Amino acid sequence: MAQSKQSATEGMLQETSFCDFNNPAIQKLAEALAGDEINPKKITQTVFKYIRDNIRFGFDIVQVKASDTLEKGYGSCWNKTILLVALLRYNKIPSRVAYNPVKREFMKPAMGDAYLTMPESINHCFVQVYDQRQL
């Protein structure tokens, strides 16, 4: 039996304790980034570029709310991913956190020799966005 579009995306639109998109700062930014645009792909691109260009990469504890990462202005891949998901979900764009294991050498350009202090493999986080045109 095929899964309905609604059930496939239901969890990808919910607020969670870390994906706190009802926070006023998240709402304000999400609305500003979307503007008058209604195309989910264009909104996604705008939000992605904002996070990439305006939220610095920096190490932080993993369990940080999206609103805290926004306030700090920096975060690890996990923190930036949660913020991106929160901004998308506020704009009704189904999205979720995903990760992929990578070897620690991946971090050498960002960390220099400090990468040697990391475990052999780490999980790199990123966002999956549900393409609503597929169903």
C-alpha positions in Angstrom: 0.0 0.0 0.0 1.4 3.4 -1.0 2.0 5.9 1.8 0.0 9.1 1.5 1.8 12.4 0.9 0.4 13.7 4.2 1.7 10.8 6.3 5.1 10.8 4.5 5.7 14.5 5.4 3.8 14.8 8.7 6.9 14.4 10.9 8.9 16.6 8.6 6.7 19.6 9.6 6.5 19.3 13.3 8.1 21.5 15.9 10.4 19.7 18.4 12.3 20.9 21.5 15.4 21.6 19.4 13.6 22.6 16.2 11.7 25.5 17.9 10.3 27.3 14.9 7.6 29.0 17.0 10.4 31.1 18.7 9.8 34.8 17.7 13.3 35.2 16.4 13.0 32.1 14.1 9.6 33.3 12.9 10.9 36.8 12.1 13.9 35.5 10.1 11.9 32.8 8.3 9.3 35.4 7.2 12.0 37.8 6.1 13.9 35.2 4.1 10.7 33.9 2.4 9.4 37.4 1.7 6.7 37.2 -1.0 8.1 34.1 -2.5 5.8 31.1 -2.7 8.1 28.6 -4.5 9.4 26.1 -1.9 12.6 25.5 -4.0 13.5 29.2 -4.1 12.7 29.6 -0.4 14.9 26.6 0.4 17.8 28.1 -1.6 17.5 31.5 0.1 17.4 29.9 3.6 20.3 27.6 2.8 22.4 30.5 1.5 21.6 32.6 4.6 22.7 29.9 6.9 25.9 29.2 4.8 26.8 32.9 4.6 25.7 34.2 8.0 26.0 31.5 10.6 29.6 30.8 11.2 30.9 27.3 11.6 32.1 26.7 15.2 32.1 23.9 17.6 29.3 23.9 20.2 27.5 21.3 22.2 25.2 19.2 20.0 22.0 19.7 21.9 21.3 23.4 21.1 17.9 24.8 20.1 17.7 26.4 16.7 16.9 29.7 18.3 20.0 29.5 20.5 22.2 28.9 17.4 20.6 31.9 15.7 21.2 34.0 18.7 24.9 32.9 19.0 25.5 33.3 15.2 27.6 30.1 15.0 27.3 26.3 15.3 28.5 23.0 14.2 27.0 21.2 11.3 24.4 19.7 13.7 23.5 23.2 15.0 23.3 24.8 11.6 21.2 21.9 10.3 18.6 22.2 13.0 18.4 26.0 12.4 17.9 25.4 8.6 15.2 22.8 9.3 13.4 25.2 11.7 13.4 28.0 9.1 12.1 25.6 6.4 9.5 24.0 8.6 8.1 27.4 9.7 7.6 28.1 6.0 5.8 24.7 5.6 8.6 23.1 3.7 9.0 19.4 4.9 12.5 18.8 6.0 14.6 16.7 8.4 18.0 16.1 9.8 20.2 13.4 8.2 23.8 12.4 8.7 26.6 10.6 7.0 29.6 9.1 8.6 32.9 10.7 7.4 36.5 10.0 8.2 38.2 12.5 10.4 40.6 13.6 7.6 37.5 15.4 6.2 37.9 17.9 9.0 41.6 18.6 8.4 41.1 21.7 6.2 38.9 23.3 8.9 40.8 22.2 12.0 44.5 21.8 11.0 46.4 19.3 13.1 43.6 19.4 15.7 41.7 16.9 13.5 44.0 14.2 15.0 42.2 14.6 18.3 38.9 13.5 16.8 37.5 10.0 16.6 38.4 8.1 13.4 34.9 8.6 12.1 32.3 11.3 12.8 28.8 12.0 11.7 28.3 15.0 9.5 24.8 16.4 9.5 22.8 17.9 6.6 19.2 18.6 5.7 16.9 16.5 3.6 14.1 18.5 2.0 11.0 16.7 0.8 10.2 17.6 -2.8 6.5 18.0 -2.7 6.2 17.7 -6.5 7.0 14.0 -6.3 3.6 12.8 -5.2 
